[in-house]
Amino acid sequence: MNIRFVVAAVAAVPIVLPASVFADSSGKPMVITASRIATEDADATFATEVHSREDIERSGASSLFDYLARNTSVQVRPRYGNSMAPAIDVRGYGLGDGYQNVVISIDGRRMNNIDMTPQLVGSIPLSDIERIEITKGSGSVIYGDGAMAGSIQIITKPRSGASVSGYLGSDDSRGASVSVGAVHKRLSVSAALDHATTDGAKDPDSSGHTNESESNTWRAALSGKPLDGLELEAKASHTYFDTRYVGKLTNAEFRRDPAQDTGSDYTWQQVSEDVWGLGAEFELADGVKLRYSHSELERDSVFVNSGYATQVDSTYDEISAHGAFGPLELVVGWQSNDSERMTLSNRARTAKKNDAAYIQANATLGALTLSAGGRREVVSYSHKPLGAVGISDDHKLYAWDIGANVGITDAWTVFANYNSAYQAPDVDRFFRTNFSTGVANFNGFIEPAEVKTFNLGTHWTGAGHRIKANVFHARLKNEIYYDQGNFTNTNLDRSHKYGFEFQDHWQLTQTVAGVLNYTWVRAKIDREDGGNGAYDGKDLPGVPTHGLLIGGDWQFSERSNIRLTHTWRSQTWAIGDFENNNNQKQGAYNSTDVLYRYEVKALGAKRLMATLGVNNLFEARNGIWTRDDSIYPTDFKRTWRIGVQADF
């Protein structure tokens, strides 16, 4: 831990951010919906982390990636420089593969992909988001395949009125967004446009391009109530991004100048994604509702340098029934996700189809809340090269979850949860790829991963504090990983993870408040026959033991506040170092961020807000290590941003 971190942490302690864990901006208890049954956060039977619209606005974040990386316990880093589809790690599944072990959804629609493309979180304008719910060690009953570490729910809400914002910043970064909407008794409509571009922090490559990127997104939603008890909705969105990935540097190059180019052209990718969906909810009887949702996705991706191009088509359907019967609430549903990826160069088609049925129940008995649920999912694969005989495989998988929450006092609750989850491998896992030659051959079908996780925690509110603390232990079978030495996707026979998570949001005075978010995680490999014993007993690489977010907010006038935060992740093994013997480790991550915000009513706006922010104040040199002398620089310089937002 370096001296700059200590100085920043100590300075931040007395002036820390008033993000509310248990209440929204109106002071009402925060309600979470991750289990499809609305529950007050303090009464949840599983570990949660909730971020409200007010938290998002006060953060001054410019994107969902920026908010998750600098304001939550989730480890989020640009994946080889791409913040549109970043690397994500929750609870020690690692920066390499962690994104496949957490399900991210937007308004109930899964964003996880059938291949090794991370969730496209950059496609969601931050101005659309009403709430972010992070569920840890639970969520497999509702979200199924991939919810090993938990789930992240993005909830949007139609906007009434209009909002216009824009920003300028370092490296010729600039962006603008516009959102408009109207909400009436029987009809609501909303639309949003979002644009962002940057020249990037790296020097130009041999073609004269920096690691520049551009993204453009539009979203539209319409909902109406033509009859009492019937609600219909339609949504559509389009995202396009054009980005150039940073290349790897040796350790000597990284220390000398992280901004230098790698001697070859940066990898250039263009992605276009279209999504549309329809939904209907019908109140069948008092307390009983039926819901149907359908969505379709088409994504085209091309790596311009190599010409490698793919097209993904995905169809999602869900039918569910929700009933409230006194103290008992019940959700029963069926989900289907049918996806296919076609490689345009050889027209090879690879498909993955998920069909699942689930049931989730909650019972409230005074101060005691009980929950239980189960899920059965069938996952089918097929791979058919053009003009060749196709191959197929399938798995029957099961998830379950039981939990309890008891109120010890009005301010103190304790919860326990036991969860079984799984991850069926994505279609890229079946191919053995040598990335130095670009040659890919069929690797063979591999086994799904399974995990059982126990959680024990507490919520406490009092003396100006809102505290959450919990411990967990996860026992895994067939955890999926990529063996860089053999260019092979395979399974760890046995592994386990355990840790401690702590959140404290406190109000020191009427104008000064604070937040502390700390995680301690150990991820161990018990046995892996494929490594001939070399991996046994070693740490899973890419998993920092310690993670800390500490920051602050001082409301020093009626119209303005200043915020200071520091994010730190401890040093760990490089992503590909399963033997734990590389000379170079994944370096610790440090970033100290400052934001000033001024808010008034002017120019006919309900609210006019100006912000000035500086990220990585002390210019910590951050990067992602994949092995010795293979470092991808990220967040290695100080950056600034000036923004303005007007709400009408």
C-alpha positions in Angstrom: 0.0 0.0 0.0 1.8 3.2 -1.1 2.0 6.5 0.8 -0.2 8.3 -1.7 -3.0 5.8 -1.0 -2.6 6.4 2.7 -2.7 10.1 2.3 -5.8 9.9 0.1 -7.6 7.5 2.4 -7.0 9.5 5.6 -8.0 12.7 3.9 -11.2 11.1 2.6 -12.3 9.6 6.0 -14.0 12.7 7.4 -15.8 13.7 4.2 -17.4 10.6 2.7 -20.2 10.2 0.2 -23.8 10.0 1.4 -24.9 7.1 -0.8 -27.9 5.5 0.9 -28.0 1.8 1.3 -31.4 1.4 2.9 -33.3 4.5 1.7 -33.7 6.4 -1.5 -33.6 10.2 -2.0 -37.1 10.6 -0.5 -36.1 8.8 2.7 -38.3 5.8 1.9 -36.9 2.3 2.4 -35.0 1.0 -0.6 -36.9 -1.8 -2.3 -35.0 -4.4 -4.3 -36.6 -6.7 -7.0 -33.7 -9.1 -7.9 -35.8 -12.1 -6.9 -38.8 -10.8 -8.8 -40.5 -10.3 -5.4 -40.2 -6.7 -4.1 -38.5 -6.7 -0.7 -37.1 -3.9 1.4 -33.3 -4.1 1.2 -32.8 -4.6 5.0 -35.2 -7.6 4.9 -33.4 -9.4 2.0 -32.4 -13.0 2.6 -29.2 -12.6 0.5 -26.3 -10.2 0.2 -27.1 -7.0 -1.7 -25.5 -3.7 -2.8 -28.0 -1.1 -4.1 -27.3 2.2 -5.8 -30.2 4.7 -6.4 -30.7 7.4 -9.0 -29.5 10.0 -6.5 -26.3 8.0 -5.9 -25.6 7.9 -9.7 -26.2 11.6 -10.1 -24.0 12.6 -7.2 -21.2 10.5 -8.5 -20.7 12.6 -11.6 -19.9 9.4 -13.6 -20.0 9.7 -17.3 -20.9 6.1 -18.1 -22.2 2.9 -16.5 -18.6 1.5 -16.7 -17.3 4.6 -14.9 -19.9 4.3 -12.2 -19.4 0.5 -11.5 -15.6 0.9 -11.5 -15.4 3.8 -9.1 -18.5 3.5 -6.9 -19.2 -0.2 -6.2 -17.4 -3.2 -4.8 -17.3 -4.8 -8.2 -13.9 -5.0 -9.9 -14.4 -3.5 -13.3 -11.5 -2.8 -15.7 -11.3 -2.0 -19.4 -10.8 -5.3 -21.2 -7.6 -4.8 -23.2 -8.6 -1.1 -23.3 -12.3 -1.6 -24.1 -14.6 0.0 -21.6 -17.8 -0.8 -23.6 -17.5 -4.5 -22.8 -15.2 -4.6 -19.8 -13.7 -7.3 -17.6 -15.8 -7.8 -14.5 -15.0 -9.7 -11.3 -17.4 -10.3 -8.4 -16.3 -12.5 -5.4 -13.0 -13.8 -6.8 -13.8 -15.3 -10.2 -11.0 -13.3 -11.7 -10.5 -10.6 -14.2 -9.9 -13.2 -17.0 -13.3 -15.0 -16.7 -15.2 -13.2 -14.0 -17.7 -11.6 -16.4 -19.0 -15.0 -17.4 -19.7 -15.8 -13.7 -22.1 -13.0 -13.1 -25.4 -12.4 -14.9 -26.1 -8.7 -15.9 -29.6 -7.8 -16.9 -31.4 -4.7 -18.0 -35.1 -4.6 -17.0 -35.0 -8.4 -16.8 -33.3 -9.1 -20.2 -30.0 -11.0 -20.0 -27.0 -9.2 -21.4 -24.7 -12.2 -21.2 -23.5 -13.5 -24.6 -23.1 -17.1 -25.9 -19.4 -16.4 -26.8 -16.5 -14.8 -24.9 -17.8 -11.3 -25.6 -18.4 -9.5 -22.2 -21.7 -7.9 -21.5 -22.1 -4.7 -23.5 -22.6 -2.4 -20.5 -21.5 0.6 -22.6 -24.8 0.3 -24.5 -26.8 1.6 -21.5 -26.9 5.4 -21.2 -26.4 6.3 -17.6 -29.2 8.9 -17.8 -31.7 6.0 -18.3 -30.8 4.1 -15.1 -33.1 4.4 -12.1 -31.4 1.8 -9.9 -28.6 -0.7 -9.8 -28.9 -3.9 -7.7 -25.9 -6.1 -7.1 -26.8 -9.5 -5.7 -23.9 -11.5 -4.4 -23.8 -15.3 -4.0 -27.5 -15.6 -5.1 -29.7 -15.1 -8.1 -29.3 -18.4 -9.8 -33.0 -19.4 -9.5 -34.2 -16.4 -11.5 -31.2 -15.8 -13.8 -29.8 -19.3 -14.2 -26.8 -20.0 -16.4 -23.8 -17.9 -15.3 -25.1 -16.6 -11.9 -22.2 -18.3 -10.0 -21.0 -15.1 -8.3 -24.4 -13.4 -8.4 -26.2 -10.9 -10.6 -26.3 -7.2 -11.5 -29.7 -5.8 -12.3 -30.0 -2.5 -14.2 -33.4 -1.0 -13.8 -34.5 1.9 -16.0 -37.5 4.2 -15.6 -39.4 6.4 -18.1 -38.4 10.0 -17.6 -41.0 12.7 -17.3 -39.6 15.8 -18.9 -36.3 16.3 -20.7 -32.7 16.2 -19.8 -29.7 17.5 -21.8 -26.1 16.9 -20.8 -22.6 17.2 -22.3 -19.0 17.0 -21.2 -15.4 17.7 -22.4 -12.3 16.2 -21.1 -8.7 15.0 -21.4 -7.5 13.3 -24.7 -10.2 15.2 -26.6 -12.9 13.2 -24.8 -16.4 14.6 -25.3 -19.9 13.4 -25.0 -23.5 14.4 -25.1 -26.8 12.8 -24.2 -30.5 13.8 -24.6 -33.4 12.1 -23.0 -37.1 13.0 -23.2 -40.2 11.5 -21.9 -43.8 11.9 -20.8 -45.7 9.9 -18.2 -49.5 10.0 -18.1 -52.1 7.9 -16.4 -52.4 5.4 -19.2 -49.5 6.1 -21.4 -45.7 6.7 -21.1 -43.1 7.3 -23.7 -39.4 8.0 -23.5 -36.4 8.2 -25.7 -32.7 8.8 -25.2 -29.6 9.5 -27.4 -26.1 9.1 -26.2 -22.8 9.9 -27.9 -19.2 9.6 -26.6 -15.8 9.8 -28.2 -12.2 10.0 -27.1 -8.8 10.1 -28.7 -7.4 7.8 -26.0 -4.3 8.2 -23.8 -1.9 6.1 -26.0 0.5 7.4 -28.6 -0.3 6.8 -32.2 0.4 3.4 -33.7 2.2 2.8 -37.0 -1.0 3.7 -38.9 -1.2 7.0 -37.1 -4.2 6.0 -34.9 -4.3 6.3 -31.1 -6.5 3.9 -29.0 -9.4 6.1 -30.0 -13.0 5.1 -29.5 -16.5 6.3 -30.4 -19.9 5.1 -29.2 -23.5 6.0 -30.3 -26.6 4.7 -28.7 -30.3 5.4 -28.9 -33.1 3.8 -26.9 -36.9 4.2 -27.0 -39.7 2.8 -24.9 -43.5 3.0 -25.0 -45.9 1.6 -22.4 -49.6 1.9 -22.0 -52.6 0.6 -20.1 -55.4 0.2 -22.6 -57.6 -1.6 -20.0 -57.6 -1.7 -16.3 -55.3 -4.5 -15.2 -53.5 -4.7 -18.6 -50.2 -3.1 -19.3 -48.3 -3.3 -22.6 -44.8 -2.2 -23.4 -42.4 -2.0 -26.4 -38.7 -1.2 -26.3 -36.0 -0.8 -28.9 -32.3 0.2 -28.9 -29.3 0.5 -31.2 -25.7 0.7 -30.2 -22.6 1.2 -32.4 -19.1 1.4 -31.2 -15.8 1.7 -32.9 -12.7 1.1 -30.7 -9.0 0.4 -30.9 -7.6 -1.8 -28.2 -4.3 -1.1 -26.5 -1.5 -3.5 -27.2 0.7 -5.2 -24.6 4.0 -3.8 -23.3 7.0 -5.3 -21.5 7.6 -4.4 -17.9 10.5 -2.1 -18.9 8.3 -0.4 -21.5 5.5 0.0 -19.1 7.7 1.6 -16.5 9.4 3.9 -19.0 6.2 5.2 -20.7 2.8 3.4 -20.5 1.5 5.7 -23.3 4.0 4.4 -25.9 2.7 2.4 -28.9 3.6 -1.3 -29.2 5.3 -1.2 -32.6 2.2 -2.6 -34.4 -1.3 -1.4 -35.2 -3.8 -1.4 -32.4 -6.6 -4.0 -32.8 -9.6 -2.2 -34.4 -13.1 -3.5 -33.7 -16.5 -2.2 -34.9 -19.7 -3.5 -33.3 -23.3 -2.8 -34.1 -26.1 -4.2 -31.9 -29.9 -3.9 -32.3 -32.4 -5.0 -29.7 -36.1 -4.8 -29.6 -38.7 -6.3 -27.2 -42.4 -6.5 -26.4 -44.0 -7.2 -23.0 -47.4 -7.6 -21.5 -48.7 -7.8 -17.9 -52.2 -8.8 -17.0 -53.8 -8.8 -13.5 -55.7 -12.0 -13.6 -57.1 -11.6 -10.1 -56.5 -9.6 -7.0 -52.8 -10.2 -6.2 -52.2 -12.5 -9.2 -50.4 -11.2 -12.3 -49.3 -12.9 -15.5 -46.4 -11.5 -17.5 -44.9 -12.3 -21.0 -41.8 -10.7 -22.5 -40.1 -11.3 -25.8 -36.9 -9.7 -27.1 -34.6 -10.2 -30.1 -31.0 -9.2 -30.5 -28.7 -9.0 -33.6 -25.0 -8.1 -33.2 -22.5 -7.7 -35.9 -18.8 -7.5 -35.0 -15.7 -7.2 -37.2 -12.0 -6.9 -36.3 -10.9 -4.7 -39.1 -7.2 -5.6 -39.0 -7.7 -9.3 -39.5 -11.2 -9.3 -41.2 -12.6 -11.7 -38.6 -16.3 -11.0 -38.5 -19.2 -12.6 -36.7 -23.0 -12.2 -36.5 -25.0 -13.2 -33.4 -28.7 -13.6 -33.4 -30.5 -14.2 -30.1 -34.2 -14.6 -29.1 -35.4 -14.4 -25.5 -38.8 -15.3 -24.2 -40.2 -15.5 -20.6 -43.6 -16.3 -19.2 -44.2 -15.8 -15.5 -47.0 -15.7 -12.9 -46.7 -13.7 -9.7 -49.1 -14.3 -6.8 -49.5 -12.7 -3.3 -51.4 -14.8 -0.8 -51.3 -13.1 2.6 -47.8 -13.6 4.0 -46.7 -15.7 1.0 -45.5 -14.4 -2.4 -44.8 -16.8 -5.3 -43.3 -16.4 -8.7 -43.4 -19.3 -11.3 -41.9 -18.9 -14.7 -40.4 -20.4 -17.9 -37.5 -18.8 -19.8 -36.0 -19.6 -23.2 -32.8 -18.1 -24.8 -32.0 -19.3 -28.3 -28.8 -17.9 -29.7 -26.6 -18.6 -32.7 -23.2 -17.2 -33.8 -22.1 -17.4 -37.4 -18.5 -16.8 -38.5 -18.8 -14.9 -41.7 -15.5 -16.1 -43.2 -16.5 -19.8 -43.4 -20.2 -19.6 -42.6 -19.7 -21.9 -39.6 -22.7 -21.8 -37.2 -22.5 -22.5 -33.5 -25.6 -22.4 -31.3 -26.5 -22.5 -27.6 -30.1 -22.9 -26.5 -31.3 -22.5 -22.8 -34.7 -23.6 -21.7 -35.6 -23.3 -18.0 -38.4 -23.5 -15.5 -38.2 -21.9 -12.1 -40.2 -21.2 -8.9 -39.3 -18.7 -6.2 -41.3 -18.1 -2.9 -41.0 -15.6 -0.1 -42.9 -15.7 3.2 -43.0 -12.9 5.7 -43.9 -13.9 9.3 -43.6 -10.9 11.5 -39.9 -10.1 11.9 -38.9 -13.3 10.0 -38.6 -13.5 6.2 -38.1 -16.9 4.6 -37.2 -17.6 0.9 -36.8 -20.7 -1.2 -36.6 -21.5 -4.9 -35.5 -24.0 -7.5 -34.7 -24.1 -11.2 -34.2 -26.7 -13.9 -32.4 -25.8 -17.1 -31.6 -27.7 -20.2 -28.7 -26.3 -22.3 -28.2 -27.6 -25.8 -25.2 -27.0 -28.1 -24.7 -27.5 -31.9 -21.7 -26.7 -34.1 -21.9 -27.1 -37.9 -19.1 -26.1 -40.2 -20.1 -25.4 -43.8 -20.2 -28.6 -45.7 -19.2 -30.8 -42.7 -21.1 -33.0 -40.3 -22.4 -31.2 -37.3 -21.9 -32.1 -33.7 -24.0 -31.5 -30.6 -24.2 -31.8 -26.8 -26.6 -31.0 -24.0 -26.7 -30.7 -20.2 -29.5 -30.8 -17.6 -28.6 -28.4 -14.8 -30.2 -27.5 -11.5 -30.1 -24.5 -9.2 -31.7 -23.8 -5.8 -31.7 -21.2 -3.1 -32.9 -21.0 0.5 -32.6 -18.1 2.8 -33.8 -16.4 6.0 -33.8 -12.9 7.4 -34.7 -12.1 11.0 -35.2 -8.7 12.7 -33.3 -8.7 16.0 -34.4 -5.1 16.6 -36.0 -2.4 14.5 -32.5 -1.4 13.3 -30.7 -4.7 13.2 -31.4 -7.7 11.0 -29.4 -10.9 10.3 -29.6 -13.1 7.2 -28.3 -16.5 6.0 -28.5 -17.9 2.5 -27.4 -21.2 0.8 -27.3 -21.2 -3.0 -26.5 -23.7 -5.7 -25.6 -22.3 -9.1 -24.0 -23.3 -12.4 -22.3 -22.0 -15.6 -22.7 -23.8 -18.9 -19.7 -23.1 -21.1 -19.9 -20.5 -23.9 -19.4 -21.7 -27.4 -15.9 -20.2 -27.7 -14.8 -22.6 -25.0 -15.0 -25.6 -27.4 -12.2 -24.3 -29.6 -8.4 -24.5 -29.0 -7.0 -21.2 -30.2 -3.3 -20.3 -30.6 -3.5 -16.5 -30.5 0.1 -16.2 -31.8 -0.9 -17.9 -35.1 -4.6 -17.3 -35.1 -5.3 -21.0 -35.7 -8.5 -22.4 -34.0 -9.4 -26.1 -33.8 -12.3 -27.8 -32.1 -11.3 -28.4 -28.5 -14.1 -30.7 -27.5 -17.1 -30.1 -25.3 -16.2 -29.3 -21.7 -18.2 -29.7 -18.5 -20.4 -27.1 -16.9 -19.2 -25.5 -13.7 -21.1 -25.9 -10.4 -20.9 -24.0 -7.1 -22.6 -24.1 -3.7 -22.3 -20.8 -1.8 -23.1 -20.1 1.9 -23.7 -16.5 3.0 -24.1 -15.1 6.5 -24.6 -11.4 7.1 -26.2 -8.5 8.9 -27.8 -5.1 8.3 -27.7 -2.4 10.9 -28.9 1.2 11.0 -28.2 3.6 13.8 -26.1 6.5 15.1 -25.9 7.9 11.6 -24.6 4.6 10.1 -26.0 2.2 7.6 -23.9 -0.9 7.8 -23.9 -4.2 5.8 -21.4 -7.0 6.6 -21.3 -10.6 5.5 -19.0 -13.6 5.1 -19.3 -16.2 2.4 -17.8 -19.6 1.4 -18.1 -21.1 -2.1 -17.2 -24.7 -3.1 -16.8 -25.2 -6.8 -16.6 -28.2 -9.2 -15.3 -27.8 -12.8 -14.6 -24.1 -12.6 -14.0 -23.1 -16.3 -10.7 -21.4 -17.3 -8.3 -20.8 -20.2 -4.9 -22.5 -19.9 -2.6 -20.1 -21.8 0.3 -22.6 -21.8 -1.8 -25.2 -23.8 -4.1 -22.7 -25.6 -6.9 -24.8 -24.2 -10.2 -24.1 -22.4 -10.8 -26.6 -19.7 -12.0 -27.2 -16.1 -10.5 -26.9 -12.7 -11.4 -30.1 -11.0 -12.0 -28.6 -7.5 -11.7 -25.0 -6.2 -13.1 -22.9 -3.4 -13.5 -19.2 -2.5 -14.3 -17.4 0.8 -14.3 -13.9 2.0 -15.7 -10.9 3.9 -17.6 -7.9 2.6 -18.3 -4.7 4.5 -20.3 -1.5 3.6 -20.8 1.5 5.9 -22.6 4.7 4.8 -22.8 7.2 7.6 -24.0 10.8 8.1 -21.5 12.7 10.2 -23.3 16.1 10.2 -26.0 17.6 8.1 -23.4 18.5 5.5 -20.8 15.8 5.9 -21.3 12.1 5.3 -19.3 9.0 4.4 -18.9 5.6 2.7 -16.5 2.7 3.1 -16.8 -0.4 1.0 -14.2 -3.2 1.7 -13.9 -6.7 0.3 -11.5 -9.5 1.4 -11.5 -12.5 -0.9 -9.4 -15.7 -1.2 -9.8 -17.9 -4.3 -7.9 -21.2 -4.2 -7.4 -24.1 -6.6 -7.8 -27.4 -4.7 -7.0 -29.8 -7.6 -6.5 -29.7 -11.3 -5.3 -32.8 -13.0 -4.7 -31.0 -16.3 -1.9 -29.0 -14.7 -0.2 -32.3 -13.5 -0.4 -31.0 -9.9 1.3 -27.7 -10.6 -1.9 -25.7 -9.9 -2.9 -27.6 -6.8 -3.2 -25.4 -3.7 -2.4 -22.2 -5.7 -4.3 -19.0 -5.8 -6.6 -18.3 -8.7 -4.8 -15.6 -10.7 -6.3 -12.2 -11.3 -8.1 -12.1 -8.0 -6.9 -9.3 -5.6 -7.2 -10.3 -1.9 -8.2 -6.8 -0.8 -10.5 -4.2 -2.4 -11.3 -0.8 -0.9 -13.5 2.1 -1.9 -13.4 5.1 0.5 -14.6 8.5 -0.4 -16.5 11.6 0.7 -18.9 14.4 0.1 -19.0 17.8 1.8 -22.1 19.9 1.1 -20.4 23.2 1.9 -23.2 25.3 0.5 -26.8 24.9 -0.5 -25.8 24.7 -4.2 -22.5 23.0 -4.2 -20.6 20.0 -2.9 -17.1 18.5 -3.3 -16.5 14.8 -3.4 -13.2 12.8 -2.9 -12.9 9.0 -3.4 -10.1 6.5 -3.6 -10.3 3.0 -5.1 -7.6 0.4 -4.3 -7.2 -3.2 -5.3 -4.3 -5.1 -3.9 -1.5 -6.8 -5.9 -2.2 -10.3 -7.1 -1.0 -13.0 -9.6 -1.1 -12.2 -13.3 -4.2 -13.4 -15.1 -2.5 -16.4 -16.8 -0.3 -17.4 -13.9 -2.0 -20.5 -12.5 1.3 -21.9 -11.2 1.9 -18.7 -9.2 5.5 -18.5 -10.3 5.8 -15.6 -12.7 8.4 -13.0 -11.9 5.8 -10.2 -12.4 2.5 -9.9 -10.6 -0.6 -8.0 -11.4 0.1 -4.6 -10.0 -2.1 -3.0 -7.4 -4.8 -0.6 -8.7 -5.0 2.9 -7.3 -7.1 5.8 -8.4 -7.9 9.0 -6.4 -10.8 11.0 -7.9 -12.2 14.4 -7.1 -15.5 15.9 -8.2 -16.9 19.4 -7.7 -20.6 20.0 -8.4 -22.6 23.2 -8.6 -26.4 23.1 -8.9 -28.9 25.9 -9.6 -32.3 26.7 -11.2 -31.6 28.8 -14.2 -32.3 29.3 -17.9 -35.8 27.9 -17.6 -34.5 24.5 -16.3 -35.8 22.8 -13.2 -32.2 22.1 -12.4 -28.9 23.1 -14.0 -25.9 21.2 -12.8 -22.2 21.8 -13.6 -19.4 19.4 -12.7 -15.6 19.5 -12.7 -13.9 16.2 -12.1 -10.3 14.9 -11.9 -9.6 11.1 -12.0 -6.4 9.4 -11.0 -5.2 12.6 -9.3 -1.8 11.1 -8.3 -1.2 9.6 -11.8 -1.0 6.0 -10.6 0.3 3.7 -13.4 -2.4 1.0 -13.6 -2.5 -1.9 -16.0 -3.6 -5.5 -16.5 -0.9 -8.2 -16.4 -1.6 -11.4 -18.3 1.9 -12.9 -17.7 5.5 -11.7 -17.6 6.2 -8.8 -19.9 2.6 -8.8 -21.1 1.0 -5.6 -19.7 -2.0 -3.8 -21.0 -2.0 -0.2 -19.7 -5.2 1.3 -18.3 -5.9 4.4 -16.1 -2.2 5.3 -16.1 -2.5 9.1 -16.3 -4.4 12.0 -14.7 -7.6 12.9 -16.6 -10.1 15.7 -16.2 -13.7 16.4 -17.3 -16.1 19.3 -17.3 -19.8 18.6 -17.6 -23.1 20.3 -17.6 -26.7 18.9 -17.3 -30.0 20.6 -17.5 -33.3 19.1 -16.5 -36.6 20.5 -17.8 
